[in-house]
Every structure is written in C-alpha cells, then in structure tokens.
Amino acid sequence: MAKRKIIMLVSDGLGDRPSARLEHKTPLQAASTPNLDELSVSSSLGLVYPIAPGVTPGSDTSHLALFGLDPYIYYRGRGPFEALGADMDLGPGDLAFRGNFATVDDNFMVLDRRAGRELPEAPDLVSYLNERLKIQGVRVALRHTTEHRFALVIREAGREAEVTDTDPHVTGERILPCKPKNASPESARMAAVVNSITAEAHTLLESHPLNEKRKKDGRQKANAILLRGGGTLSELPGVPVRYSLSAACISGTAVIRGICKALQIETPRVAGVTGDSKTDIKAKARAVIRALDEKDFVFVHFKATDAAGHDKNPELKVTMVEKLDQLVGEIMNGLKGNEVFAVTADHSTPVDLGEHSADPVPLLISAPDVFADGGRFTESAAAFGHIGRLRGLDLMGVLLNQANRVEKFGE
Amino acid sequence: MAKRKIIMLVSDGLGDRPSARLEHKTPLQAASTPNLDELSVSSSLGLVYPIAPGVTPGSDTSHLALFGLDPYIYYRGRGPFEALGADMDLGPGDLAFRGNFATVDDNFMVLDRRAGRELPEAPDLVSYLNERLKIQGVRVALRHTTEHRFALVIREAGREAEVTDTDPHVTGERILPCKPKNASPESARMAAVVNSITAEAHTLLESHPLNEKRKKDGRQKANAILLRGGGTLSELPGVPVRYSLSAACISGTAVIRGICKALQIETPRVAGVTGDSKTDIKAKARAVIRALDEKDFVFVHFKATDAAGHDKNPELKVTMVEKLDQLVGEIMNGLKGNEVFAVTADHSTPVDLGEHSADPVPLLISAPDVFADGGRFTESAAAFGHIGRLRGLDLMGVLLNQANRVEKFGE
C-alpha cells in the first residue's frame, strides 16, 4: 500500500473542562462544528497526555513531545525558539531570551510588566538598544517581535550557558538578579553579563526621548527590559531525517515557527497567517494544501483557542473553536481522501482557569482504514475512542503507522 | 487459591484494519468464529502494543517482548533464533544468519532472491556447501530449513560480532558487501569472512551438477547465497527460572521454536504441526493438552494468519482466522476450566498493507474470575475491553497474576 501524506493540525490550548458558564459544557462541546463532526464520523478518537499525566506543558515543551522529542532531554528554555521564530540566526553557543519592555521605578521595582502594553515605539527602542547597548567582551543582538516583546541573543555565550529569568513575572517586585542555573563557568559569566545588560538598558532607556515624550503624555515609560526563557539551542534531531519525511509548517506564531526551524521543518511565510484571532483561515488552508503537494508531512498551528482560554472568555473560545472548524473544513475541501489527517492540541487552557492545565487533550485521526468512532470531536467522546490514551511522544509513531511509513524493528 | 496453568496462544500477524475488500471489516470481524465467540463471552478483552505505540514489530522482537524480555536490550538479530529453530547448537560467540539460495548473474546482480522458489535440491546443495566451503581459519556450518532457506553459523566469531546483511532484499541489485555493525575487531573480521563465504559459495554453486541440470531444464540456477539477520545470541534469562514456571512451546515455525529454545522453553516436535496453512489443528491441540499435563505454561503459535496478510489476501486470512478458531475450539475441549487461556497476536499484518504494522493487537484472557466483556473477539471490541491497553512487556505479568502466580513486591 502506498505511503500516505500526513497533516497534523494543532489547536493551541484547545482542551478544556466543563464550564458552568457554558451550561457545563466545554467550548468544543458547546461550539457548532459541522466540519469536525463530519470528519469525526470516519475517524478514530483518543486522548493524548502531551507530556505525561499530571504534567502541565508549555507550548514549547509540548510541541517538542508532539514531534517525538523528549522535552526532558531536549528542552533548554523557550528563548532559542523565540529567536529563531523572529528570523534571527542562532549559533550553537548563543544564549537566547524572550524579552519584554517594562516600566520600573528607580529601585528597579516593576510597575508594569508590559510598559502599558500599548508600545508603538518598541521597534525604535529595539534599534536604539542594538546600537547603544555595549557590554565589554560580548555581542548582544535584539529583534522586535510583537507589541512590547522582543528576542535577545548573547552571541557565543557557550553551549553550557543557562541562567535564570530577570522577569519577576508579577508587578510590585524588583527585577530579579540573573543567576547561573548550572555550575559551568559560562553560566556564571553570563549571569553577570545579563545583570550588566539589565542595568545598562535601564540607563539607556530611562533618558530616551521617546520615553520623555511618553511621560509627558501621561503614559508609562518603557524604561527597563525583562528577560526570561534564557537558554542555548540543544542539538535537535531534524524531523525530516528522523522520520524520512519532507516537512513544512504553516504557522504565524513565532515560538512554533522557531521550534519547526530548529527541527528542520520548512516554515514558509504566508500572507494573512498572523498567529492570532484575525488569521486568514482560507489563506492558511490554501497554504496547507499547497505545501501538501510537495511535502509528506504538513504541520498546521492554530493559536486563537489558547488566547481565549487565557482570557477566561468562554464565548470567545467557542467562537475560536468555530473558526478552527472553518479551517478544518477548508483543509478537508482540498484533500484527496487518502491522507492521514490528525487534529489535536498541545495542552488544555480551561476558560475557568485561564492558564495551561495538565488535562489530556482530544485527538482525532482520519484515514481510509481507521476504526471509526462515529461521534463528535469532544474531550468526552475522545475519552472513549478507539485510540485510547497516548503520550505526546507516541503521536508521531502512531501517525507514521497510519501513513504506512514505519520501518520494522526486527524481522 | 490454587495456582493455575497458563496457555498463551499467539496467532502470528492476526491484527488487521477495516478493509474495503471485507465490507470495511477486519478478517476477525468478517470470519465465523464460534469458538472464539464462546470463549470471549467469559473473557476480558484488551489491546496490546507488542513493543510500543508506533513501533512496528518483527515476529522475533515481538515474541521476546511477549515473553517479558525487552527487545531493545536482548535482541541482536534473527539469525541465532533461526539456527536454534533448525536444531543447530549455538555457542555464545557463534555468529548466525538466515540464508536464501538465490540466482545471480556474473556481476552478483540478484535475478531471483529465491532461485525460482521451487528448489527440491536445497538439502543437497546445503550438504555440498558444508563439505566444500572452506574459509581460512573459521568453521562454517549450514543447515537446511524450508524450501530455499537455510541457517548458516560461523563458529567462535566472538560475542561482539555483528554485521550487515548481504541480502539486498530486492531483485535487480547486487549482493551487498557485508560490513561491521560495530567497532569491535570481531565484527571487522567477520565482515571479511562473510564476503569470502559469499564469493566462495558462488564459485562452488555455479558449477554444481544440479545447477547444470537446472539450467538445462530452463530453471533458475541456485548459484548464490544471501545472508541476513546476522548476530550472536545474547545472554537471555530463561522463562522457567524467571517466572518459576515449567514451560513448553507447540510451534512448527523455526524462528519461534528458536526463540523458545533460547528462553529454555521445551519445544517438542509434533507430527503434523508444520508452521503453515496445512498444519494439523487436531494434532496441535492434542499436543497442547498433553503438554499442559506436565507444564505450568504452554505457548502455542499459529502462523498462517500472518502469511495470508503478507499475501494481501483477505479471503485467505478470513479462512485462516476460521482455522485458528478451530484450534481454539479443540484446545477448549481439552481444558478443565480452571486454566488461564490467553489469545493474542505478535503484530498486525493488515491485508491491504501486506506488511507488519504498528497497530495494537487484540488480547483475550479467559479465566474463572476475570471481568467478562461478553462481546466477540475483534480488534474493535478489544479497544473497549476491561483490560485496556498493555504493552507486550506487561503481558506475562498480567497472565501470571490471573494464574495467581505473582510474588509480592514489598510487604
């Protein structure tokens, strides 16, 4: 039998719990999802623990697991994926962070972690820091990503370099001193470098004319940077070589694009695919079908379900599930019918919790010869599907098997 | 409660997927299986990943796992099991292969991997090679098994010896040069020895009178040997000691008999038990019941379901499932009713795929005090049975527990 192509669609934070605000339904149960319903009739269902029962995944660790890489082995912080996702180059010993512009007082006490959130000046402030931020003996590079956010890379920090966040993650506390996370000399040196960067950036930003203007306008100064997720890129096995698959990723979300780049998955830019609730569903589906012409494996990421969960907004999450359903329908229209089409999530973001949870996520696998479960695609139906329970690390093997692409172990 | 006896019946390649050629049923679903149906009514059902989700097992690696031995630790190639199954003795440093007689041209290009498949001369050619094949400094022994097949052993190769196949596994390619699979001097030496054997065997066979006659008759010459699965026997824990069980195996299939021998399971020869579709079901069942008089654990292997899957023949697989059902019925007739009787498979061989797959396999456990599922014994029913999902490595423990034979861990 011919090898099949694989589409893996991950809806970020899709999983949920019954919510009193949705008549004790989950957003998946409450939403109108005609396309998923149709797909589900001929699909096997199951639940996936993205990492393990009782482990709440980040999007980064979960995606590593869903691509078959144990995050306990390969994960060294989100920074490197954010930097790659922002199209920065990253060498093996480069130490990368996610960064925020923030507002602090004279004692480095954080008044606003996002400098008022409205920060159209962010690209200019990034350019300014790139020009003026000089730390003895190291090269530092920043790149603006979205809103008040940027990626920051310290070049040639050393492969062992691993340091703590300076971001206290709450307001009303001082910027944290950066500390080494292991005993290597690189980590000790980098902790000192990061602390110098924090101090120097504050000095430079505090007196910047744009901040003077913001102050005059009664807005929060963007007078500090907060860094988190600092790490170097581990040596990651590429998806194409590991699974003998040509592979593409359709996503507008920086960290996901960065993970895919790190795993040698091609990441074409698609106009209109924005990684938020305004993403152009038809453009995204067209990009998937186009990628499927050339590639064996197409990964698609849908972000907006997660954001609605973080916003604790059940109605918005229902709407975003319905948008996901449109994406599924548009993709179905372009398929030939002999593909393996999987829909799942990287973690749950329950609307009543507003954070990621460790709940298992629903999985649907459609292919010409699966054992069909015949129900709707919901968390509860998935709990009783033919697939049973998998761990994230098992998913690629299960999909490759359904695509008739697994090599035999033994004879 | 008294300890029970255990029968483990493995139907090779039994698992399957819904096939359009069987009205979207699997062979197990499509077959008439009155005995399995009757047994199933008082049985617990479940699914087994013989090795792990997404891993396609060979019969050899799977059987190791089903007997509780991790193939990632203990498996070193199929050759040693084939040699043991052919009743050859095997010392700890002996390097064993499976071999085929094949037809090659003057450039060692493989024209037919099975020398026309009809090869009644094979035993004579094996004797001839045993007499005449002389390689400086090593002892080589062959034994004929079935049709065009034999086992070949290089004595005292060294425990570390591990080399690649010379069999290209397809026609139209040259015999592969044998290469070492690890950095040990034994492997390097053995790769050279195997290449000498290949060359010398070709010279000897090319001019053999039987081949001259085959040529005159317009049949393919058996003028080369192809070797695969080369390895030494790892130190395997015996089933009887490991589980405090006396044990016997009823099987006509060389590799299975070899694995059982390697695990210290007795392997009586039973007249009529042939390891193919013609096997005498009644003789096999009688042998099982007889063995059960003396042994705590009787392993039974039924081969023909796998062959039908490899042949991509759904009707034949249905017929072989019905033959399996007869075997189950004959065994049931001989039981006292207080045994643990398990029926499962070593892997799936879907009829539409024609190869092993990584799909989980159905498991049935009958015993006086199981939670009965009450359905038929099918892949789909097994997905919703009381047993849930197991891995192959868990099976022996689960059966021993049902037989009231598991010792406590802790107090």
Interface residues (C-beta under 8 A of the other chain):
Chain A: M1 P368 D369 V370 F371 A372 F384 H386 G388 R389 L390 D394 L395 M396 G397 V398 L399 L400 N401 N404 V406 E407 K408 F409 G410 E411
Chain B: R17 P18 S19 A20 L47 I51 A52 P53 G54 V55 T56 P57 G58 S59 D60 T61 S62 P71 Y75 R78 R98 R228 G229 V255 P350 D352 L353 G354 E355 H356 S357 A358 D359 E379 S380 A383 F384 G388 R389
